[in-house]
Amino acid sequence: MSELVTGVTEAVREAAVKLRDAGVPPEALALFIPERRKLLIRRKATMQPLGEVWRLGTLLVGTDPSAPALFVAGRATRSAVRPYPGNQSVSREERRDIAAASLHGGYPEGTAVNFDALPVPLDEPSFTGLAPDLPLGVVGGELRVRWRAGAPLDGAQTLAAYLAERVELLAHPPTQDM
């Protein structure tokens, strides 16, 4: 295993262990399955559970330290009952349908559900073949995280530094003195 792969795998594993030990509650990870028809039977949109993750900004980290998993965050919703359609914008109605799909998928109301996440295989060919529209990229033999797609990777944080910072924020949120 290369030094790059070992470093990334260890950073992801360490993040999962620290978040678990700090008692940070994970969020759900699911596959969105849109509404479809089979013959004359209409199937509601639903979410198929894929596991649990912690959201660390633009990345998601799997909860099992023995099998480290890294994802580029997609979209997220909270499970909710679908009220009757109203005179809302089309995008608002779509968001309501997605929230109802997560409820239909078995998630309790109010549960945060991440979907459309892109798994990042923890191997050298995957790292070197990352698309430029992703927040991850390799520079100088290190996997780096940029804050927006297309931004230069030269000044971006390493994955290990990014995860350590985000884990610290989740595990020990800053307090506000008023």
Summary of the structure (lengths in Angstrom):
residues: 178
radius of gyration: 18.4
end to end distance: 50.5
largest distance: 61.2
contacts: 514
relative contact order: 0.20
helix: 29%
strand: 29%
